[in-house]
Amino acid sequence: MADEIVLLSGWPSMFGMRVRVALAEKGLKYEYREEDLRNKSPLLLNMNPVHKKIPVLIHNGKPISESMIIVEYIDGVWNHKSPLLPTDPYQRAQARFWADYVDKKLYDIGKKIIWSTKEEDHETGKKEFIECLKLLERELGDNPYFGGENFGFVDVSLVTFSCWFHTYESYGNFSIETECPKLIAWAKRCLEKESVSSSLADPHKIHDYASGVRKRLGIE
């Protein structure tokens, strides 16, 4: 009996894109259901009653929530190809640490750049965002991927932010490539992978989406 896999997400969500990348890395077929976060479906509310957020992976009727937990689940269940987490316990711990760093830092800092109406918050967000990316760039070093020679867990956690880079740059008035050239080279390298390029949203569509939300919120 074939696995029944359903993904509940929203097309601009970098968190949902993580799951799509992981599923593509494993070569898995799944049903995708787009969620309207202003009118959440009964299925989403039933499958994630605690946080009521996307993404949610439903595997044979059982829901898994939180993007990197889902990615780790996918890696554990379908371990026949393209391992995302290292087998070494220390390296696994390090991968989880940096993925957690991306989760706890990058998204919230980025919100200040795009959504804040206060100039002070906006400038602070830009400074912190660049510092965060520079720290990640140092962790990458001269390796092709955060997992060393192979695309892995930390790469999945961060690469989906890259399609939002244009929007961050536009509203923050800075260049990520100028500040973090190795990180941009890494992002371009990741985009050469079909699993990544087919899963990430178009950066210009992301910018249009953000602009629409900003207008709706009265920011622009």
N, CA, C and O of each residue as an XYZ file, in Angstrom:
880
protein
N       0.839     -1.196      0.000
C       0.000      0.000      0.000
C       0.873      1.245      0.000
O       1.775      1.373      0.828
N       0.612      2.153     -0.917
C       1.422      3.366     -1.026
C       1.110      4.319      0.114
O      -0.012      4.372      0.618
N       2.141      5.079      0.511
C       1.948      6.089      1.538
C       1.047      7.201      1.009
O       1.163      7.617     -0.144
N       0.154      7.671      1.866
C      -0.669      8.828      1.523
C      -0.059     10.044      2.222
O      -0.031     10.121      3.450
N       0.425     10.982      1.424
C       1.112     12.153      1.968
C       0.387     13.416      1.496
O       0.188     13.625      0.300
N       0.003     14.242      2.453
C      -0.666     15.508      2.155
C       0.093     16.628      2.861
O       0.448     16.505      4.033
N       0.336     17.717      2.142
C       0.993     18.882      2.742
C       0.028     20.061      2.731
O      -0.475     20.462      1.682
N      -0.220     20.606      3.916
C      -1.007     21.830      4.057
C      -0.032     22.983      4.235
O       0.770     22.989      5.169
N      -0.103     23.953      3.339
C       0.843     25.062      3.422
C       0.301     26.269      2.666
O      -0.835     26.270      2.193
N       1.141     27.296      2.566
C       0.828     28.487      1.800
C       2.013     28.789      0.903
O       3.156     28.667      1.342
N       1.777     29.174     -0.325
C       2.864     29.264     -1.305
C       3.987     30.222     -0.895
O       5.137     29.949     -1.243
N       3.727     31.360     -0.158
C       4.859     32.234      0.162
C       5.651     31.791      1.392
O       6.691     32.374      1.700
N       5.168     30.766      2.094
C       5.767     30.371      3.372
C       7.119     29.688      3.199
O       7.215     28.624      2.586
N       8.169     30.314      3.748
C       9.490     29.681      3.696
C       9.509     28.396      4.527
O      10.326     27.506      4.291
N       8.602     28.311      5.499
C       8.530     27.110      6.332
C       7.900     25.950      5.559
O       8.356     24.810      5.649
N       6.856     26.255      4.805
C       6.257     25.232      3.954
C       7.195     24.786      2.850
O       7.215     23.613      2.477
N       7.980     25.733      2.323
C       8.945     25.393      1.270
C       9.994     24.411      1.772
O      10.480     23.581      1.004
N      10.347     24.494      3.042
C      11.303     23.537      3.616
C      10.798     22.105      3.436
O      11.545     21.208      3.045
N       9.533     21.920      3.726
C       8.942     20.582      3.625
C       8.928     20.122      2.176
O       9.183     18.954      1.884
N       8.629     21.041      1.275
C       8.603     20.697     -0.147
C       9.996     20.276     -0.629
O      10.130     19.331     -1.407
N      11.032     20.985     -0.160
C      12.411     20.630     -0.526
C      12.731     19.225     -0.020
O      13.268     18.402     -0.762
N      12.401     18.952      1.243
C      12.697     17.644      1.831
C      11.972     16.522      1.093
O      12.553     15.472      0.820
N      10.701     16.752      0.772
C       9.940     15.742      0.031
C      10.538     15.510     -1.356
O      10.594     14.381     -1.843
N      10.983     16.602     -1.983
C      11.600     16.483     -3.312
C      12.939     15.754     -3.235
O      13.265     14.954     -4.112
N      13.712     16.030     -2.186
C      14.988     15.332     -2.002
C      14.784     13.822     -1.911
O      15.612     13.044     -2.386
N      13.692     13.425     -1.307
C      13.397     11.994     -1.138
C      12.655     11.403     -2.336
O      12.416     10.197     -2.396
N      12.292     12.268     -3.291
C      11.581     11.784     -4.474
C      10.171     11.315     -4.184
O       9.685     10.381     -4.823
N       9.502     11.954     -3.220
C       8.176     11.513     -2.792
C       7.067     12.291     -3.502
O       7.172     13.500     -3.711
N       6.026     11.586     -3.859
C       4.842     12.216     -4.430
C       3.861     12.512     -3.295
O       3.714     11.729     -2.357
N       3.198     13.660     -3.404
C       2.284     14.058     -2.338
C       1.206     14.979     -2.888
O       1.327     15.533     -3.980
N       0.157     15.125     -2.104
C      -0.912     16.059     -2.454
C      -0.650     17.379     -1.739
O      -0.411     17.407     -0.532
N      -0.695     18.457     -2.489
C      -0.482     19.782     -1.898
C      -1.815     20.513     -1.791
O      -2.577     20.586     -2.755
N      -2.086     21.054     -0.601
C      -3.312     21.824     -0.397
C      -2.946     23.227      0.092
O      -2.373     23.400      1.167
N      -3.288     24.207     -0.716
C      -3.011     25.601     -0.381
C      -3.981     26.078      0.699
O      -5.192     25.879      0.600
N      -3.419     26.716      1.735
C      -4.232     27.238      2.837
C      -4.340     28.761      2.750
O      -3.356     29.451      2.483
N      -5.540     29.266      2.979
C      -5.775     30.700      3.118
C      -5.713     31.007      4.608
O      -6.618     30.636      5.356
N      -4.653     31.681      5.043
C      -4.444     31.882      6.478
C      -5.428     32.878      7.084
O      -5.528     32.983      8.307
N      -6.156     33.612      6.235
C      -7.210     34.485      6.757
C      -8.538     33.744      6.869
O      -9.508     34.255      7.429
N      -8.560     32.535      6.325
C      -9.760     31.693      6.400
C      -9.303     30.235      6.442
O      -9.437     29.495      5.468
N      -8.761     29.846      7.593
C      -8.134     28.530      7.731
C      -9.157     27.409      7.589
O     -10.276     27.480      8.097
N      -8.726     26.374      6.878
C      -9.636     25.269      6.601
C      -9.905     24.441      7.859
O      -9.068     24.396      8.760
N     -11.068     23.788      7.923
C     -11.353     22.880      9.046
C     -10.291     21.791      9.169
O      -9.966     21.357     10.274
N      -9.749     21.348      8.022
C      -8.717     20.308      8.058
C      -7.476     20.806      8.793
O      -6.924     20.090      9.629
N      -7.032     22.033      8.487
C      -5.856     22.584      9.173
C      -6.118     22.719     10.670
O      -5.280     22.335     11.486
N      -7.267     23.257     11.028
C      -7.592     23.450     12.443
C      -7.709     22.123     13.181
O      -7.414     22.036     14.373
N      -8.140     21.094     12.463
C      -8.260     19.766     13.058
C      -6.904     19.079     13.179
O      -6.633     18.381     14.156
N      -6.060     19.284     12.175
C      -4.763     18.608     12.158
C      -3.697     19.315     13.008
O      -2.740     18.684     13.457
N      -3.868     20.623     13.225
C      -2.935     21.358     14.087
C      -3.738     22.215     15.067
O      -3.723     23.442     14.976
N      -4.434     21.572     15.998
C      -5.320     22.305     16.903
C      -4.580     23.163     17.925
O      -5.168     24.081     18.497
N      -3.306     22.879     18.162
C      -2.541     23.629     19.171
C      -2.119     24.989     18.630
O      -2.460     26.019     19.212
N      -1.372     25.002     17.511
C      -0.859     26.261     16.962
C      -1.703     26.819     15.811
O      -1.674     28.014     15.518
N      -2.459     25.912     15.164
C      -3.314     26.324     14.028
C      -2.502     27.002     12.928
O      -2.960     27.960     12.305
N      -1.290     26.492     12.697
C      -0.378     27.096     11.723
C       0.028     26.091     10.655
O      -0.082     24.878     10.834
N       0.505     26.638      9.532
C       1.135     25.836      8.501
C       2.646     25.857      8.741
O       3.151     26.751      9.419
N       3.370     24.877      8.188
C       2.879     23.727      7.426
C       2.474     22.578      8.338
O       2.889     22.486      9.494
N       1.651     21.712      7.771
C       1.305     20.449      8.419
C       1.470     19.350      7.381
O       0.944     19.447      6.272
N       2.200     18.308      7.745
C       2.304     17.121      6.890
C       1.368     16.069      7.457
O       1.393     15.776      8.652
N       0.545     15.509      6.592
C      -0.350     14.429      7.011
C       0.117     13.151      6.320
O       0.026     13.018      5.100
N       0.614     12.222      7.119
C       1.142     10.963      6.587
C       0.241      9.826      7.025
O       0.168      9.483      8.205
N      -0.440      9.254      6.055
C      -1.396      8.181      6.334
C      -2.375      8.577      7.442
O      -2.688      7.787      8.332
N      -2.845      9.817      7.360
C      -3.866     10.303      8.289
C      -3.341     10.902      9.573
O      -4.109     11.456     10.360
N      -2.011     10.796      9.800
C      -1.437     11.309     11.048
C      -0.702     12.626     10.787
O       0.140     12.692      9.892
N      -1.010     13.681     11.562
C      -0.399     14.985     11.319
C       0.927     15.176     12.042
O       1.117     14.705     13.164
N       1.844     15.883     11.371
C       3.105     16.318     11.972
C       3.217     17.813     11.704
O       3.046     18.261     10.571
N       3.506     18.585     12.752
C       3.576     20.041     12.637
C       4.980     20.552     12.926
O       5.832     19.825     13.437
N       5.203     21.827     12.586
C       6.471     22.538     12.748
C       7.468     22.059     11.677
O       7.804     20.877     11.604
N       7.922     22.995     10.861
C       8.626     22.652      9.630
C       9.860     21.772      9.815
O      10.003     20.775      9.108
N      10.749     22.109     10.735
C      11.973     21.307     10.865
C      11.719     19.971     11.557
O      12.463     19.012     11.354
N      10.672     19.909     12.370
C      10.259     18.611     12.926
C       9.742     17.733     11.791
O      10.009     16.532     11.753
N       9.000     18.341     10.870
C       8.507     17.607      9.705
C       9.680     17.125      8.845
O       9.705     15.974      8.410
N      10.655     18.017      8.601
C      11.819     17.650      7.789
C      12.562     16.466      8.418
O      12.961     15.532      7.723
N      12.739     16.518      9.735
C      13.427     15.412     10.421
C      12.595     14.128     10.343
O      13.147     13.036     10.203
N      11.293     14.259     10.433
C      10.402     13.099     10.302
C      10.550     12.474      8.920
O      10.693     11.258      8.790
N      10.514     13.312      7.895
C      10.673     12.830      6.519
C      12.003     12.105      6.356
O      12.072     11.046      5.732
N      13.057     12.686      6.924
C      14.383     12.085      6.813
C      14.456     10.738      7.522
O      15.166      9.832      7.086
N      13.713     10.616      8.622
C      13.735      9.370      9.379
C      12.899      8.272      8.752
O      13.300      7.108      8.743
N      11.741      8.635      8.229
C      10.831      7.628      7.655
C      11.322      7.152      6.297
O      11.325      5.953      6.018
N      11.736      8.090      5.454
C      12.203      7.743      4.112
C      13.724      7.902      4.052
O      14.250      8.821      3.425
N      14.397      6.993      4.710
C      15.861      7.084      4.851
C      16.611      6.306      3.778
O      17.795      6.004      3.931
N      15.915      5.985      2.691
C      16.516      5.178      1.631
C      17.422      5.992      0.720
O      18.254      5.423      0.013
N      17.273      7.335      0.724
C      18.094      8.165     -0.153
C      18.210      9.575      0.409
O      17.403      9.997      1.237
N      19.226     10.295     -0.054
C      19.439     11.704      0.274
C      19.288     12.001      1.769
O      18.403     12.765      2.155
N      20.141     11.405      2.621
C      20.056     11.702      4.057
C      20.304     13.183      4.328
O      21.221     13.782      3.767
N      19.481     13.762      5.187
C      19.593     15.189      5.489
C      20.335     15.438      6.806
O      21.049     16.433      6.939
N      20.170     14.556      7.756
C      20.892     14.671      9.025
C      22.078     13.714      9.043
O      21.975     12.594      8.543
N      23.206     14.142      9.615
C      24.380     13.256      9.707
C      24.100     12.072     10.630
O      23.202     12.128     11.469
N      24.867     11.015     10.469
C      24.719      9.853     11.354
C      25.479     10.054     12.661
O      25.089      9.506     13.692
N      26.564     10.834     12.630
C      27.344     11.097     13.828
C      26.535     11.936     14.825
O      26.016     12.985     14.445
N      26.412     11.505     16.090
C      25.583     12.216     17.073
C      25.985     13.681     17.281
O      25.122     14.547     17.417
N      27.297     13.957     17.307
C      27.737     15.342     17.501
C      27.357     16.212     16.304
O      26.867     17.330     16.465
N      27.588     15.688     15.112
C      27.240     16.443     13.911
C      25.729     16.648     13.796
O      25.274     17.690     13.325
N      24.963     15.661     14.225
C      23.499     15.802     14.244
C      23.084     16.934     15.189
O      22.221     17.753     14.872
N      23.731     16.948     16.364
C      23.426     17.990     17.354
C      23.768     19.366     16.801
O      23.013     20.318     16.999
N      24.894     19.479     16.112
C      25.298     20.756     15.528
C      24.317     21.204     14.434
O      23.973     22.383     14.342
N      23.881     20.265     13.623
C      22.913     20.593     12.567
C      21.614     21.096     13.179
O      21.039     22.075     12.703
N      21.151     20.429     14.234
C      19.919     20.870     14.899
C      20.114     22.248     15.536
O      19.200     23.073     15.530
N      21.302     22.494     16.084
C      21.589     23.791     16.706
C      21.448     24.921     15.692
O      20.780     25.921     15.957
N      22.081     24.759     14.528
C      22.072     25.841     13.546
C      20.704     26.005     12.888
O      20.310     27.123     12.556
N      19.982     24.913     12.698
C      18.614     25.020     12.180
C      17.734     25.750     13.192
O      16.877     26.549     12.816
N      17.947     25.475     14.462
C      17.210     26.147     15.526
C      17.567     27.635     15.572
O      16.708     28.480     15.825
N      18.841     27.946     15.325
C      19.283     29.345     15.284
C      18.551     30.103     14.169
O      18.078     31.221     14.372
N      18.470     29.482     13.004
C      17.748     30.099     11.880
C      16.290     30.352     12.274
O      15.741     31.423     12.014
N      15.672     29.346     12.907
C      14.271     29.472     13.313
C      14.055     30.602     14.310
O      13.102     31.373     14.193
N      14.943     30.693     15.288
C      14.736     31.643     16.384
C      15.177     33.063     16.055
O      14.743     34.012     16.708
N      16.027     33.218     15.059
C      16.590     34.532     14.771
C      16.076     35.153     13.474
O      15.516     36.250     13.480
N      16.269     34.452     12.377
C      16.148     35.075     11.061
C      14.735     35.581     10.751
O      14.565     36.704     10.275
N      13.741     34.764     11.018
C      12.374     35.139     10.653
C      11.910     36.372     11.432
O      11.386     37.320     10.848
N      12.104     36.353     12.753
C      11.636     37.470     13.580
C      12.386     38.764     13.273
O      11.796     39.844     13.267
N      13.693     38.647     13.019
C      14.461     39.838     12.660
C      13.997     40.370     11.308
O      13.839     41.578     11.130
N      13.783     39.469     10.366
C      13.337     39.867      9.032
C      12.003     40.588      9.045
O      11.757     41.455      8.205
N      11.126     40.235     10.003
C       9.820     40.892     10.106
C       9.973     42.387     10.368
O       9.172     43.192      9.893
N      11.009     42.755     11.126
C      11.232     44.175     11.422
C      11.516     44.953     10.137
O      11.097     46.101      9.992
N      12.224     44.323      9.215
C      12.591     44.994      7.971
C      11.375     45.218      7.081
O      11.211     46.290      6.499
N      10.529     44.207      6.981
C       9.412     44.259      6.035
C       8.156     44.886      6.623
O       7.468     45.651      5.947
N       7.852     44.567      7.878
C       6.536     44.928      8.412
C       6.546     46.079      9.408
O       5.485     46.625      9.711
N       7.700     46.464      9.924
C       7.724     47.506     10.962
C       7.399     48.885     10.393
O       7.816     49.233      9.289
N       6.644     49.660     11.173
C       6.316     51.037     10.781
C       7.219     52.044     11.500
O       7.168     53.244     11.230
N       8.050     51.532     12.426
C       8.947     52.406     13.182
C      10.333     52.392     12.550
O      10.912     51.324     12.354
N      10.865     53.555     12.233
C      12.161     53.664     11.582
C      13.269     53.041     12.432
O      14.185     52.406     11.909
N      13.172     53.232     13.750
C      14.187     52.682     14.659
C      14.210     51.156     14.596
O      15.279     50.550     14.517
N      13.027     50.537     14.632
C      12.924     49.072     14.530
C      13.432     48.597     13.180
O      14.095     47.565     13.076
N      13.112     49.362     12.153
C      13.505     49.032     10.790
C      15.035     48.978     10.673
O      15.585     48.020     10.129
N      15.709     49.996     11.179
C      17.167     50.065     11.095
C      17.827     49.013     11.983
O      18.827     48.404     11.603
N      17.258     48.806     13.166
C      17.786     47.767     14.064
C      17.648     46.393     13.420
O      18.559     45.568     13.487
N      16.489     46.161     12.794
C      16.255     44.890     12.128
C      17.248     44.639     11.009
O      17.761     43.530     10.862
N      17.519     45.665     10.225
C      18.473     45.525      9.122
C      19.864     45.159      9.652
O      20.520     44.264      9.118
N      20.305     45.849     10.698
C      21.622     45.594     11.289
C      21.710     44.174     11.843
O      22.694     43.468     11.621
N      20.664     43.765     12.570
C      20.660     42.428     13.172
C      20.569     41.338     12.106
O      21.163     40.269     12.252
N      19.824     41.612     11.037
C      19.659     40.640      9.961
C      20.996     40.367      9.279
O      21.353     39.214      9.038
N      21.727     41.425      8.973
C      23.041     41.286      8.333
C      24.007     40.558      9.258
O      24.763     39.698      8.806
N      23.993     40.889     10.543
C      24.868     40.217     11.517
C      24.553     38.731     11.586
O      25.456     37.899     11.666
N      23.272     38.406     11.556
C      22.830     37.011     11.599
C      23.330     36.247     10.373
O      23.831     35.129     10.495
N      23.192     36.856      9.190
C      23.647     36.210      7.961
C      25.164     36.048      7.939
O      25.678     35.041      7.453
N      25.876     37.037      8.465
C      27.341     36.953      8.499
C      27.800     35.830      9.422
O      28.784     35.148      9.134
N      27.098     35.641     10.519
C      27.428     34.537     11.421
C      27.201     33.196     10.728
O      28.015     32.281     10.851
N      26.094     33.084     10.002
C      25.813     31.856      9.257
C      26.848     31.642      8.154
O      27.246     30.511      7.877
N      27.276     32.725      7.534
C      28.305     32.627      6.491
C      29.616     32.113      7.072
O      30.309     31.317      6.438
N      29.956     32.562      8.269
C      31.186     32.063      8.919
C      31.067     30.582      9.235
O      32.040     29.839      9.110
N      29.876     30.148      9.646
C      29.657     28.730      9.932
C      29.766     27.901      8.647
O      30.274     26.780      8.674
N      29.300     28.439      7.549
C      29.422     27.754      6.259
C      30.884     27.596      5.863
O      31.288     26.553      5.349
N      31.674     28.640      6.106
C      33.091     28.599      5.757
C      33.297     28.427      4.259
O      32.621     29.058      3.446
N      34.239     27.563      3.914
C      34.534     27.306      2.500
C      33.852     26.043      1.992
O      34.149     25.569      0.895
N      32.943     25.504      2.784
C      32.234     24.290      2.388
C      31.179     24.609      1.327
O      30.629     25.711      1.320
N      30.895     23.674      0.441
C      29.834     23.902     -0.544
C      28.450     23.989      0.106
O      27.580     24.725     -0.360
N      28.260     23.225      1.190
C      26.990     23.225      1.911
C      27.248     23.254      3.414
O      28.365     22.994      3.862
N      26.221     23.569      4.185
C      26.376     23.553      5.643
C      26.641     22.145      6.143
O      27.239     21.957      7.203
N      26.195     21.157      5.380
C      26.464     19.775      5.741
C      27.797     19.270      5.206
O      28.029     18.062      5.165
N      28.673     20.183      4.797
C      29.969     19.789      4.236
C      29.866     19.639      2.729
O      29.535     20.588      2.019
N      30.149     18.443      2.252
C      30.091     18.189      0.812
C      28.671     17.912      0.331
O      28.386     17.968     -0.865
N      27.786     17.613      1.277
C      26.431     17.206      0.907
C      25.376     18.173      1.428
O      25.474     18.676      2.547
N      24.373     18.422      0.606
C      23.206     19.214      0.971
C      22.492     18.540      2.134
O      22.236     17.336      2.094
N      22.167     19.318      3.183
C      21.596     18.674      4.364
C      20.612     19.520      5.144
O      20.005     20.448      4.610
N      20.464     19.189      6.408
C      19.437     19.710      7.299
C      19.480     21.230      7.424
O      18.447     21.888      7.294
N      20.653     21.793      7.672
C      20.775     23.242      7.845
C      20.516     23.956      6.522
O      19.910     25.027      6.495
N      20.976     23.361      5.436
C      20.715     23.934      4.117
C      19.213     24.048      3.868
O      18.740     25.068      3.366
N      18.470     23.010      4.215
C      17.017     23.028      4.042
C      16.399     24.142      4.883
O      15.489     24.840      4.436
N      16.905     24.298      6.109
C      16.315     25.291      7.019
C      16.506     26.711      6.514
O      15.641     27.563      6.718
N      17.642     26.978      5.851
C      17.985     28.346      5.462
C      17.668     28.696      4.013
O      17.309     29.836      3.718
N      17.794     27.741      3.115
C      17.718     28.071      1.687
C      16.370     28.654      1.277
O      16.291     29.428      0.322
N      15.310     28.286      1.994
C      13.993     28.795      1.611
C      13.834     30.284      1.920
O      12.939     30.940      1.385
N      14.701     30.816      2.783
C      14.692     32.265      3.037
C      15.245     33.025      1.832
O      14.968     34.211      1.659
N      16.029     32.332      1.000
C      16.711     33.024     -0.099
C      15.734     33.637     -1.100
O      16.053     34.645     -1.731
N      14.544     33.041     -1.254
C      13.581     33.637     -2.190
C      12.915     34.877     -1.592
O      12.196     35.591     -2.291
N      13.148     35.135     -0.319
C      12.699     36.356      0.334
C      13.803     37.413      0.370
O      13.543     38.555      0.749
N      15.035     37.053     -0.017
C      16.158     37.992      0.076
C      15.882     39.280     -0.706
O      16.176     40.376     -0.228
N      15.317     39.143     -1.907
C      15.023     40.312     -2.732
C      14.093     41.281     -1.997
O      14.257     42.498     -2.083
N      13.122     40.729     -1.279
C      12.170     41.556     -0.535
C      12.841     42.229      0.654
O      12.620     43.414      0.907
N      13.661     41.475      1.384
C      14.420     42.067      2.497
C      15.308     43.206      1.986
O      15.366     44.276      2.592
N      15.988     42.970      0.884
C      16.892     43.978      0.317
C      16.121     45.215     -0.139
O      16.562     46.347      0.061
N      14.982     44.983     -0.743
C      14.181     46.084     -1.278
C      13.704     47.021     -0.173
O      13.815     48.242     -0.289
N      13.172     46.435      0.902
C      12.643     47.272      1.984
C      13.729     47.697      2.970
O      13.561     48.674      3.699
N      14.843     46.964      2.994
C      15.934     47.321      3.903
C      16.990     48.198      3.266
O      17.843     48.762      3.951
N      16.925     48.309      1.932
C      17.889     49.114      1.186
C      19.330     48.679      1.461
O      20.170     49.483      1.865
N      19.594     47.401      1.236
C      20.952     46.865      1.372
C      21.110     45.704      0.410
O      20.132     45.215     -0.157
N      22.348     45.265      0.229
C      22.652     44.152     -0.673
C      23.246     42.994      0.118
O      24.313     43.128      0.717
N      22.560     41.869      0.119
C      23.079     40.696      0.823
C      24.331     40.177      0.139
O      25.248     39.698      0.807
N      24.383     40.264     -1.182
C      25.558     39.778     -1.908
C      26.787     40.603     -1.554
O      27.886     40.057     -1.464
N      26.622     41.914     -1.350
C      27.738     42.768     -0.939
C      28.200     42.410      0.463
O      29.399     42.355      0.739
N      27.239     42.165      1.348
C      27.559     41.870      2.750
C      28.033     40.431      2.955
O      28.929     40.174      3.760
N      27.429     39.504      2.227
C      27.693     38.068      2.447
C      27.831     37.333      1.104
O      26.965     36.537      0.742
N      28.907     37.596      0.376
C      29.044     36.996     -0.967
C      29.083     35.465     -0.963
O      28.548     34.829     -1.871
N      29.716     34.873      0.061
C      29.794     33.404      0.113
C      28.419     32.787      0.345
O      28.115     31.707     -0.159
N      27.599     33.489      1.114
C      26.258     32.971      1.388
C      25.392     33.007      0.130
O      24.606     32.091     -0.114
N      25.536     34.051     -0.656
C      24.790     34.136     -1.911
C      25.286     33.078     -2.897
O      24.491     32.489     -3.629
N      26.583     32.841     -2.916
C      27.132     31.777     -3.776
C      26.574     30.424     -3.356
O      26.260     29.583     -4.198
N      26.453     30.220     -2.040
C      25.853     28.983     -1.513
C      24.398     28.857     -1.966
O      23.968     27.787     -2.398
N      23.639     29.962     -1.864
C      22.224     29.934     -2.264
C      22.088     29.589     -3.745
O      21.215     28.808     -4.125
N      22.944     30.165     -4.572
C      22.911     29.866     -6.008
C      23.263     28.410     -6.270
O      22.696     27.775     -7.160
N      24.205     27.885     -5.489
C      24.593     26.476     -5.618
C      23.401     25.573     -5.268
O      23.133     24.587     -5.955
N      22.702     25.924     -4.200
C      21.530     25.145     -3.793
C      20.456     25.166     -4.878
O      19.792     24.160     -5.125
N      20.292     26.325     -5.524
C      19.263     26.469     -6.556
C      19.558     25.643     -7.803
O      18.680     25.447     -8.643
N      20.777     25.165     -7.921
C      21.110     24.275     -9.030
C      20.495     22.892     -8.837
O      20.413     22.102     -9.777
N      20.063     22.609     -7.601
C      19.411     21.341     -7.305
C      17.933     21.435     -7.679
O      17.255     22.396     -7.316
N      17.451     20.459     -8.389
C      16.054     20.436     -8.805
C      15.110     20.463     -7.607
O      14.050     21.088     -7.660
N      15.494     19.788     -6.534
C      14.645     19.739     -5.344
C      14.427     21.120     -4.742
O      13.387     21.382     -4.137
N      15.406     22.003     -4.910
C      15.306     23.362     -4.375
C      14.601     24.288     -5.364
O      13.644     24.977     -5.010
N      15.083     24.296     -6.608
C      14.532     25.227     -7.605
C      13.044     24.983     -7.862
O      12.302     25.919     -8.159
N      12.611     23.730     -7.748
C      11.200     23.410     -8.000
C      10.314     23.686     -6.787
O       9.088     23.669     -6.897
N      10.932     23.943     -5.628
C      10.169     24.108     -4.383
C      10.066     25.544     -3.904
O       9.164     25.882     -3.138
N      10.991     26.397     -4.354
C      11.011     27.776     -3.896
C      10.135     28.672     -4.766
O      10.039     28.479     -5.978
N       9.505     29.644     -4.137
C       8.667     30.600     -4.858
C       9.541     31.608     -5.604
O      10.705     31.812     -5.259
N       8.965     32.229     -6.626
C       9.674     33.251     -7.393
C       9.887     34.494     -6.520
O       8.925     35.004     -5.947
N      11.126     34.993     -6.406
C      11.414     36.153     -5.542
C      10.575     37.389     -5.855
O      10.208     38.130     -4.943
N      10.267     37.623     -7.130
C       9.476     38.801     -7.501
C       8.007     38.634     -7.100
O       7.336     39.608     -6.760
N       7.514     37.393     -7.142
C       6.150     37.142     -6.672
C       6.073     37.312     -5.154
O       5.067     37.784     -4.625
N       7.146     36.923     -4.461
C       7.215     37.133     -3.017
C       7.156     38.625     -2.705
O       6.447     39.052     -1.794
N       7.910     39.414     -3.474
C       7.919     40.868     -3.261
C       6.521     41.455     -3.504
O       6.063     42.303     -2.738
N       5.856     41.010     -4.555
C       4.507     41.484     -4.844
C       3.546     41.105     -3.712
O       2.685     41.891     -3.319
N       3.715     39.893     -3.204
C       2.883     39.432     -2.085
C       3.100     40.315     -0.853
O       2.143     40.759     -0.218
N       4.379     40.563     -0.523
C       4.701     41.393      0.646
C       4.154     42.805      0.476
O       3.636     43.399      1.422
N       4.274     43.332     -0.729
C       3.764     44.674     -1.009
C       2.248     44.728     -0.805
O       1.723     45.698     -0.258
N       1.556     43.687     -1.246
C       0.106     43.622     -1.066
C      -0.293     43.579      0.403
O      -1.252     44.229      0.819
N       0.459     42.801      1.182
C       0.182     42.722      2.622
C       0.454     44.063      3.292
O      -0.320     44.502      4.142
N       1.556     44.716      2.911
C       1.890     46.011      3.482
C       0.802     47.060      3.194
O       0.477     47.884      4.048
N       0.257     47.010      1.989
C      -0.826     47.933      1.638
C      -2.078     47.634      2.454
O      -2.770     48.548      2.903
N      -2.357     46.362      2.638
C      -3.519     45.971      3.419
C      -3.387     46.401      4.880
O      -4.373     46.727      5.541
N      -2.143     46.392      5.366
C      -1.881     46.799      6.757
C      -1.706     48.299      6.914
O      -1.591     48.806      8.030
N      -1.685     49.016      5.777
C      -1.534     50.461      5.815
C      -0.108     50.935      5.997
O       0.132     52.078      6.387
N       0.865     50.029      5.705
C       2.274     50.382      5.847
C       2.764     51.155      4.630
O       3.641     52.010      4.748
N       2.193     50.853      3.444
C       2.575     51.579      2.228
C       1.348     51.900      1.392
O       1.467     52.510      0.329
